[in-house]
């Protein structure tokens, strides 16, 4: 909504690394709040990590999805 985007993804029972291309964003600086699988998420579903960082519209985010896991990101223009 407006200058806020929500992006998410899920995986099956295979661990994988994905890349999220931010080129869909308008030019500018963004704050990314990323919730992703923790290192033990395949054994303990409550294991997650929360990161907040800045990103530009021409960047790509790398996210590791554990088996049966996923991620959610809130991207807000600064």
PyMOL commands that set and color helices and strands:
alter all, ss='L'
color gray80, all
select strands_A, chain A and resi 4-10+16-21+29-37+48-56+60-65+70-77
alter strands_A, ss='S'
color yellow, strands_A
deselect
rebuild
show_as cartoon
